[in-house]
């Protein structure tokens, strides 16, 4: 891969084609609301969301080219940039804010959050997430081009380029997209076999499994063997070292924060009550270490921006134009003042200061993490936990205790969570724009528009869902992430949080850094279930195999083979994302006493064997596309 100085974008800087237009703005805002609503429901039901960048890009290409008869790759890129903002903002909001609704149901001391409160917090978080990323763009996107893969941003660029170029490349991308879409619908729509397989290993008192999903294999291939193996190493540390040790020494004892004896707990309960806190500490420490390492580049970027403050950008190339530092600082200050001044928002001056300090920190951490493992695997909830741990402790130290302190802490955590999610999404979109030759300034403005509209809509969505089922107390909306955040805040405020587990994670990260290993991907693998890192590792192994020179029969064949794998992997991510959104929408449509999504499920399931067989067939399809089309793939199709 070429260095950032040599990189030539798909659209040259001197070429001007339609980009930020009324059509791209309106279509992008519509998709932002749709994806935001769908992901809000999905996150509240299953505790995770799906990335909307690639689905938005594919939908944009279809509408732009075949309905509106417009053909501008940068206009399509703008639609996905704006549309994906809704998904990211929804992820940040629903991981924390439902705790306010739960407390309002439990106690008369807490009132139901108002629409103004939800909108103000969401808008400020969304704007800060985008604005914090502006001075980081050069450091993470340009300076580290070729080092940070940004799998979904790269995949999105490949999808858009394939749609623009057509030919054989397009067939590879859309072949992966079609196979992935069918696979996703069969496993998570028809439920013919589970998308997650799991086995208990009784002799070691642990378990193992993997999410047999195409997007994870695709992410592993795009990230490469090194990142994927580091993530898997973190998972092995958690599931085959820490969990067995905890079970071995715990025995019949009840060890807090769990409320049951270890001998009565399954592996998932051990992971939830112990490993997750260790992982959160490792992610927080890894983020600090990463930020310190990146600090020189960030400082250089700031200094360069400050020196150019107020100067005209006439001589700046189109692909380097960004929002001015004056506009960025003014926007950050305005958001802080709004959080401090508006009576409906229970964040005081001290809380606003926490938001700005930790917001920039986690924006930098989140952007680097999605550069390594992608937005779908970005542990936003881990960063939210770290924020809540510190914010609640600080508020408690200033005398804000009880529900007053807990509500303020959740509101601070919500802003930070949205900041982290939005910064990660913005960095992926800016990577796509960098590869395609988009104008960063227009992308940043588009993200701001998408954040404001999605934030305005999310309050109505949350009220609607809470009125229909209630948060945390129903099978429809268990709100697992928000329930965990609620327990964390209550644990810190009540003095019951397992700080020693968090410290274990912190010093585990320090040991990893001393050994000279990459901290963040290992920490992420420790925090996430091994079921996510295992299929990513398999994708990384395929990338390693495809890069082997022993397969070469002619000069340059290795590059062609690796490129086919990247194109096909991009299609796998796109197909799963599209069907994931479709299934989320079907889950919102009532059908009798259930939903359309519930009614399409088959009455039989092939179980774990079916899941492994399906995943094996998926991997075989990847191998076929990578290795068996050498003569039919054109060099410059």
C-alpha positions in Angstrom: 0.0 0.0 0.0 1.3 3.4 -0.9 2.2 6.0 1.7 0.0 9.0 2.4 2.3 11.2 0.3 1.9 9.0 -2.7 -1.8 8.2 -2.4 -3.9 9.3 -5.4 -7.7 9.4 -4.6 -10.3 8.1 -7.0 -11.4 11.7 -7.8 -8.4 14.0 -8.2 -8.2 17.1 -6.1 -8.4 19.4 -9.1 -11.6 17.8 -10.4 -14.9 19.2 -9.1 -18.1 17.1 -9.3 -21.4 17.4 -7.4 -20.9 16.5 -3.7 -22.9 18.5 -1.1 -26.1 19.1 -2.9 -29.8 19.6 -1.8 -30.5 16.1 -3.1 -27.7 14.4 -1.2 -28.6 16.4 2.0 -32.4 15.5 1.9 -31.8 11.8 1.0 -29.0 11.6 3.7 -31.3 13.1 6.4 -34.1 10.7 5.6 -31.7 7.8 5.9 -30.3 9.2 9.1 -33.7 9.2 10.7 -34.6 5.7 9.4 -31.3 4.1 10.4 -31.4 5.9 13.7 -34.9 4.5 14.6 -34.1 1.0 13.4 -30.8 0.8 15.3 -32.4 2.3 18.5 -34.8 -0.6 18.5 -32.2 -3.2 17.6 -29.8 -1.9 20.3 -32.5 -1.9 23.0 -33.5 -5.4 22.1 -30.2 -7.2 21.6 -27.6 -4.8 23.0 -25.8 -4.1 19.7 -26.3 -2.0 16.6 -25.2 -2.4 12.9 -23.1 0.0 11.0 -25.2 2.0 8.5 -22.4 3.4 6.3 -22.3 0.7 3.6 -26.1 0.1 3.6 -26.6 3.8 3.1 -24.1 3.9 0.3 -25.8 1.0 -1.5 -29.3 2.5 -1.1 -27.9 5.8 -2.3 -26.4 4.3 -5.4 -29.7 2.6 -6.2 -31.9 5.8 -5.7 -29.4 8.2 -7.3 -28.6 6.2 -10.4 -31.8 4.4 -11.2 -34.5 6.7 -9.8 -33.0 10.2 -9.9 -30.6 9.4 -12.8 -27.7 11.2 -11.1 -24.2 9.8 -11.3 -21.7 11.3 -8.9 -19.6 9.1 -6.6 -19.0 12.0 -4.2 -22.7 12.8 -4.0 -23.4 9.1 -3.1 -20.6 9.3 -0.5 -22.2 12.4 1.0 -25.6 10.5 1.4 -23.9 7.7 3.3 -21.9 10.2 5.4 -25.1 11.9 6.5 -27.2 8.8 6.7 -24.7 6.9 8.9 -24.8 9.7 11.5 -28.3 8.5 12.6 -27.1 5.0 13.5 -24.1 6.2 15.4 -26.0 8.8 17.5 -28.8 6.2 18.2 -26.1 3.7 19.5 -24.7 6.3 21.9 -28.1 7.4 23.2 -29.8 4.0 23.8 -26.7 2.5 25.5 -27.2 4.9 28.5 -30.3 7.1 28.4 -33.0 4.4 29.1 -31.5 4.2 32.6 -33.3 7.6 33.2 -36.6 6.0 32.2 -36.0 3.0 34.5 -35.2 5.2 37.5 -38.3 7.3 36.8 -40.4 4.1 37.1 -38.6 3.0 40.3 -38.6 6.2 42.3 -40.6 9.4 42.7 -37.4 11.3 43.1 -36.7 11.0 39.4 -38.9 12.5 36.8 -39.3 11.2 33.3 -36.7 12.8 31.0 -38.3 15.5 28.8 -38.0 15.7 25.1 -35.9 18.9 25.4 -33.5 17.1 27.7 -33.1 14.1 25.4 -32.7 16.3 22.3 -30.3 18.8 23.9 -28.0 16.0 25.3 -28.1 14.1 22.0 -27.5 17.2 19.8 -24.6 18.3 22.0 -23.0 14.9 22.0 -23.4 14.5 18.2 -21.9 17.9 17.4 -19.0 17.4 19.8 -18.3 13.9 18.3 -18.0 15.5 14.9 -16.1 18.6 16.0 -13.5 16.7 18.1 -12.7 14.6 15.0 -11.8 17.6 12.9 -8.3 18.2 14.4 -7.8 14.5 14.5 -8.4 13.8 10.8 -4.9 14.6 9.7 -3.3 12.6 12.4 -5.4 9.4 12.0 -6.6 9.4 8.4 -3.7 11.1 6.5 -0.6 10.5 8.6 -1.5 6.8 9.4 -2.8 5.9 5.9 -1.6 2.3 5.3 -1.3 1.7 9.1 -4.9 2.0 10.3 -7.1 -0.1 7.9 -10.5 1.4 8.9 -12.2 -1.7 7.6 -15.7 -0.3 7.1 -14.5 3.0 5.7 -12.3 1.1 3.2 -15.1 -1.3 2.4 -17.6 1.5 1.8 -15.1 3.2 -0.6 -14.7 -0.1 -2.5 -18.4 -0.5 -2.7 -18.8 3.0 -4.1 -15.9 2.6 -6.5 -17.2 -0.8 -7.7 -20.6 0.7 -8.4 -18.9 3.6 -10.3 -16.5 1.4 -12.3 -18.7 -1.6 -13.0 -17.1 -4.5 -14.7 -15.5 -7.4 -12.9 -14.8 -5.5 -9.7 -18.4 -4.7 -9.4 -19.3 -8.4 -9.8 -16.9 -9.4 -7.0 -18.4 -6.8 -4.6 -22.0 -7.5 -5.4 -21.3 -11.3 -5.4 -20.2 -11.0 -1.8 -23.1 -8.7 -1.0 -25.7 -11.1 -2.4 -24.2 -14.2 -0.7 -23.9 -12.3 2.6 -27.5 -10.9 2.4 -29.0 -14.4 1.8 -26.8 -15.9 4.5 -27.8 -13.2 7.0 -31.5 -13.6 6.2 -31.3 -17.4 6.6 -29.6 -17.2 10.0 -31.1 -14.1 11.7 -34.3 -13.9 9.7 -35.5 -17.4 9.1 -33.5 -18.7 12.1 -32.5 -21.9 10.2 -29.4 -22.0 12.3 -28.1 -19.7 15.1 -25.8 -16.9 14.2 -23.9 -17.6 17.4 -22.6 -21.1 18.2 -21.3 -21.9 21.7 -19.9 -24.9 23.5 -19.3 -25.3 27.2 -15.9 -26.8 28.1 -16.6 -28.5 31.4 -13.0 -29.7 32.1 -11.7 -26.2 32.0 -15.0 -24.7 33.4 -15.2 -22.2 30.5 -16.7 -22.0 27.0 -15.9 -21.2 23.4 -17.9 -20.2 20.4 -18.1 -17.8 17.5 -20.6 -15.6 15.8 -20.8 -17.2 12.4 -21.6 -14.0 10.6 -20.2 -12.8 7.2 -19.4 -9.3 8.3 -17.0 -10.5 11.0 -15.1 -12.7 8.6 -15.0 -9.7 6.2 -13.7 -7.4 8.9 -11.0 -9.9 9.8 -9.8 -10.0 6.2 -9.7 -6.3 5.8 -8.0 -5.7 9.1 -5.4 -8.4 8.3 -3.8 -11.2 10.3 -1.9 -9.0 12.8 -4.8 -7.0 14.2 -7.1 -10.0 14.1 -4.7 -12.2 15.9 -4.1 -9.6 18.6 -7.9 -9.3 19.2 -8.2 -13.1 19.4 -5.3 -13.2 21.9 -7.3 -10.9 24.1 -10.3 -13.2 23.8 -8.1 -16.3 24.7 -6.7 -14.4 27.7 -10.2 -13.7 29.0 -11.9 -17.1 28.2 -9.1 -19.6 28.6 -7.0 -18.0 31.4 -9.1 -15.6 33.5 -12.5 -17.4 33.5 -11.0 -20.8 34.4 -8.8 -19.2 37.2 -11.9 -17.4 38.6 -13.9 -20.7 38.6 -11.0 -22.7 40.1 -10.5 -20.4 43.1 -14.0 -19.2 43.5 -15.7 -22.6 44.1 -18.9 -22.3 46.1 -18.0 -18.8 47.3 -20.1 -15.7 46.4 -17.7 -13.1 45.0 -19.0 -9.6 44.4 -20.3 -8.1 42.2 -22.2 -11.3 41.5 -25.1 -12.2 43.8 -24.7 -16.0 43.4 -22.1 -18.6 44.1 -19.6 -19.1 41.3 -20.4 -22.8 41.2 -24.0 -21.9 40.3 -23.0 -19.5 37.5 -22.5 -20.3 33.8 -19.6 -19.0 31.7 -21.6 -16.0 30.4 -22.5 -14.9 33.9 -18.8 -15.1 34.9 -17.9 -13.1 31.8 -20.6 -10.5 32.5 -19.8 -10.0 36.3 -16.0 -10.2 36.2 -14.2 -10.3 32.8 -16.2 -7.3 31.4 -15.0 -5.1 34.2 -11.4 -6.2 33.7 -11.8 -5.6 30.0 -13.3 -2.1 30.6 -10.2 -1.2 32.7 -7.9 -2.6 30.0 -9.7 -0.6 27.2 -9.5 2.6 29.3 -5.8 2.2 30.0 -5.1 1.1 26.4 -6.9 4.3 25.2 -4.8 6.5 27.5 -1.6 4.8 26.2 -2.7 5.2 22.6 -3.6 8.8 23.2 -0.2 9.5 24.7 1.5 7.9 21.8 -0.6 9.9 19.3 -0.3 13.1 21.2 2.8 14.5 19.3 0.9 14.2 16.0 -2.2 15.7 17.5 -0.3 18.6 18.9 1.4 19.2 15.5 -2.0 19.2 13.9 -3.4 21.7 16.5 -0.4 24.0 16.1 -0.7 23.9 12.3 -4.4 24.7 12.6 -3.9 27.5 15.1 -1.2 29.0 12.9 -3.7 29.0 10.0 -6.4 30.5 12.2 -8.2 33.2 10.2 -6.1 32.7 7.1 -7.8 32.0 3.8 -7.7 28.5 2.3 -7.5 29.7 -1.3 -4.3 27.7 -2.0 -5.4 24.6 -0.2 -6.3 21.6 -2.3 -9.9 20.7 -2.3 -9.3 17.3 -0.6 -7.5 19.0 2.3 -10.1 21.7 3.1 -11.7 21.3 6.5 -13.8 23.3 9.0 -11.8 26.2 10.3 -10.4 25.8 13.8 -12.3 28.9 14.8 -15.6 27.3 13.9 -14.6 24.1 15.7 -13.7 25.9 18.9 -16.8 28.0 18.8 -19.0 24.9 18.3 -17.3 23.1 21.2 -17.8 26.1 23.5 -21.4 26.5 22.5 -22.2 22.8 23.2 -20.5 23.1 26.6 -22.5 26.2 27.5 -25.8 24.6 26.4 -25.1 21.6 28.6 -24.3 23.9 31.5 -27.0 26.5 31.1 -30.2 24.8 30.0 -32.3 23.9 33.1 -33.7 20.7 31.6 -30.2 19.2 31.3 -29.0 18.1 34.8 -25.3 18.8 34.0 -23.7 21.6 35.9 -20.5 23.5 35.1 -18.3 20.7 36.6 -20.2 18.2 34.5 -19.7 20.2 31.3 -16.0 20.4 32.0 -15.9 16.6 32.4 -17.7 16.2 29.1 -15.2 18.4 27.2 -12.1 16.7 28.7 -13.2 13.1 28.5 -15.1 13.8 25.2 -11.9 14.7 23.4 -10.1 11.8 25.0 -12.6 9.2 24.0 -13.1 10.7 20.5 -9.4 10.1 19.9 -9.6 6.6 21.4 -12.8 5.7 19.5 -11.4 6.9 16.2 -8.3 4.9 16.5 -10.2 1.8 17.6 -12.5 1.8 14.7 -9.4 2.3 12.5 -8.3 -1.0 13.8 -11.4 -3.2 14.2 -14.3 -1.3 12.6 -17.3 0.6 13.9 -19.4 -2.6 14.5 -16.7 -3.8 16.9 -16.1 -0.5 18.5 -16.6 -1.0 22.3 -18.5 2.2 22.9 -20.1 0.7 25.9 -16.7 0.0 27.4 -15.8 3.6 27.0 -19.1 4.6 28.5 -18.4 2.4 31.5 -15.0 4.0 32.0 -16.6 7.4 31.8 -19.4 6.5 34.3 -16.9 5.1 36.7 -14.9 8.3 36.8 -17.8 10.8 36.5 -19.9 9.1 39.2 -16.9 9.0 41.6 -16.1 12.7 40.9 -19.7 13.8 41.4 -19.9 11.8 44.6 -16.8 13.5 45.8 -18.3 16.9 45.2 -21.4 16.0 47.3 -23.8 15.1 44.4 -25.1 11.8 45.8 -28.3 9.7 45.5 -30.5 10.0 42.5 -29.4 13.6 41.7 -25.8 12.5 41.3 -26.7 9.3 39.4 -29.0 11.1 36.9 -26.2 13.7 36.3 -23.7 10.9 35.8 -25.9 9.1 33.3 -26.4 12.4 31.4 -22.6 13.0 31.3 -22.1 9.4 30.2 -24.7 9.7 27.5 -22.9 12.7 26.0 -19.6 10.9 26.1 -21.1 7.7 24.6 -22.6 9.7 21.7 -19.3 11.5 21.3 -17.4 8.2 21.0 -19.9 6.7 18.6 -20.1 9.8 16.4 -16.3 10.3 16.3 -15.9 6.6 15.3 -18.5 7.0 12.5 -17.0 10.3 11.4 -13.5 8.8 11.1 -14.8 5.9 9.0 -16.6 8.3 6.7 -13.6 10.6 6.4 -11.5 7.6 5.5 -14.0 6.7 2.8 -13.8 10.3 1.6 -10.0 10.3 1.7 -9.9 7.2 -0.5 -12.5 8.6 -2.9 -11.2 12.2 -3.0 -14.1 13.9 -1.2 -13.9 17.3 0.4 -13.5 16.9 4.2 -15.2 20.2 5.0 -18.4 19.1 3.2 -18.3 15.7 4.9 -17.9 17.4 8.3 -20.8 19.7 7.6 -22.9 16.8 6.4 -22.2 14.9 9.6 -23.3 17.9 11.7 -26.6 18.1 9.8 -27.2 14.3 10.2 -26.4 14.5 13.9 -28.9 17.3 14.6 -31.7 15.7 12.7 -31.1 12.3 14.2 -30.8 13.7 17.7 -34.1 15.5 17.3 -35.8 12.3 16.2 -34.3 10.0 18.8 -36.4 11.5 21.7 -39.6 10.6 19.9 -38.4 7.1 19.1 -37.4 6.5 22.8 -40.8 7.8 24.1 -42.6 5.6 21.6 -40.7 2.4 22.5 -40.9 3.0 26.2 -44.7 3.6 26.0 -45.1 0.4 24.0 -43.0 -2.0 26.1 -41.0 -0.2 28.8 -37.2 -0.4 29.1 -35.5 -3.2 30.9 -38.7 -5.0 32.1 -39.8 -6.8 28.9 -38.6 -9.4 26.5 -39.1 -6.9 23.7 -36.9 -4.2 25.1 -34.5 -5.6 27.8 -32.1 -2.7 27.1 -29.1 -4.8 28.2 -26.4 -2.1 27.8 -28.4 0.6 29.6 -29.2 -1.8 32.4 -25.5 -2.5 32.8 -24.8 1.3 32.9 -27.5 1.7 35.5 -25.9 -0.9 37.7 -22.4 0.6 37.3 -23.6 4.1 38.4 -25.6 2.6 41.3 -22.5 0.5 42.2 -20.1 3.5 42.3 -22.6 5.7 44.2 -23.4 3.0 46.6 -19.8 1.9 47.0 -20.4 -1.7 45.7 -18.4 -1.5 42.4 -15.5 -4.0 41.9 -12.7 -1.5 41.5 -10.1 -4.2 41.9 -11.3 -5.9 38.8 -11.0 -2.6 36.9 -7.5 -2.1 38.2 -6.6 -5.6 37.1 -7.5 -4.6 33.6 -5.6 -1.4 33.8 -2.3 -3.1 34.9 -2.9 -5.9 32.4 -2.8 -3.2 29.7 0.4 -1.8 31.2 2.0 -5.3 31.1 1.0 -5.6 27.4 2.5 -2.2 26.6 5.8 -3.1 28.4 6.1 -6.3 26.3 5.9 -4.1 23.2 2.5 -5.5 22.0 -0.3 -3.4 20.6 -2.5 -2.7 23.7 -5.8 -1.6 22.1 -6.7 -4.6 19.9 -5.7 -7.0 22.7 -7.8 -5.0 25.2 -10.8 -4.9 22.9 -10.5 -8.7 22.5 -10.5 -9.1 26.3 -13.5 -6.8 26.7 -15.6 -8.4 23.9 -16.8 -12.0 23.9 -14.4 -14.4 22.2 -17.3 -15.2 19.9 -16.6 -11.9 18.1 -12.9 -12.1 17.9 -12.8 -15.8 16.7 -14.5 -15.2 13.3 -12.4 -12.1 12.8 -9.3 -14.2 13.4 -10.5 -16.7 10.8 -10.8 -13.8 8.3 -7.3 -12.6 9.2 -6.0 -16.1 8.6 -7.5 -16.1 5.1 -5.8 -12.7 4.5 -2.5 -14.2 5.6 -2.9 -17.1 3.3 -3.9 -15.0 0.3 -0.7 -12.8 0.8 1.6 -15.9 0.6 3.9 -15.7 -2.4 3.7 -19.5 -3.0 0.3 -19.0 -4.8 1.8 -16.6 -7.4 2.0 -17.9 -10.9 2.7 -14.5 -12.5 4.0 -11.1 -11.6 1.5 -9.0 -9.7 -0.9 -11.8 -9.0 -0.6 -11.4 -5.3 -1.9 -7.8 -5.4 -4.8 -8.9 -7.6 -5.6 -11.8 -5.2 -5.5 -9.6 -2.1 -7.7 -7.0 -3.9 -10.3 -9.6 -4.8 -10.4 -10.6 -1.2 -10.9 -6.9 -0.1 -13.6 -6.4 -2.7 -15.5 -9.6 -1.7 -15.1 -8.8 2.1 -16.5 -5.4 1.4 -19.5 -7.1 -0.1 -19.9 -9.4 2.9 -20.0 -6.4 5.2 -22.5 -4.6 3.0 -24.8 -7.5 2.6 -25.1 -8.2 6.3 -25.6 -4.5 7.1 -28.4 -4.1 4.6 -30.3 -7.2 5.8 -29.6 -6.3 9.4 -31.4 -3.0 8.9 -34.2 -4.8 7.1 -34.7 -7.2 9.9 -34.7 -4.3 12.4 -37.4 -2.6 10.4 -39.4 -5.9 10.2 -39.1 -6.1 14.0 -41.0 -2.8 14.3 -43.9 -3.9 12.1 -46.7 -5.6 14.2 -48.3 -8.7 13.0 -51.1 -10.0 15.3 -49.6 -10.5 18.7 -46.0 -10.4 17.5 -44.0 -8.8 14.7 -43.3 -9.6 11.0 -39.7 -10.6 12.0 -41.1 -13.1 14.5 -43.6 -14.6 12.0 -41.0 -15.3 9.3 -38.9 -17.6 11.6 -38.9 -21.3 10.7 -40.2 -23.8 13.2 -37.0 -25.8 13.0 -33.3 -25.0 13.7 -30.2 -26.9 12.6 -28.4 -25.9 15.8 -24.6 -25.5 16.3 -23.8 -28.0 13.5 -25.9 -26.0 11.0 -24.1 -22.8 12.1 -20.6 -24.3 11.6 -21.6 -25.8 8.3 -23.1 -22.5 7.1 -19.9 -20.6 8.2 -17.7 -23.2 6.5 -19.6 -22.7 3.2 -19.2 -19.0 3.6 -15.5 -19.3 4.0 -15.4 -21.6 0.9 -17.1 -18.9 -1.1 -14.4 -16.4 0.0 -11.7 -18.9 -1.0 -13.3 -19.4 -4.4 -13.5 -15.7 -5.2 -10.0 -15.1 -4.0 -8.2 -17.9 -5.7 -10.2 -19.3 -8.6 -10.9 -16.3 -10.8 -7.3 -15.3 -11.8 -7.8 -15.5 -15.5 -11.2 -13.7 -15.5 -10.3 -10.8 -13.3 -8.9 -8.0 -15.3 -6.1 -5.9 -13.9 -7.8 -2.6 -14.3 -11.5 -3.6 -14.5 
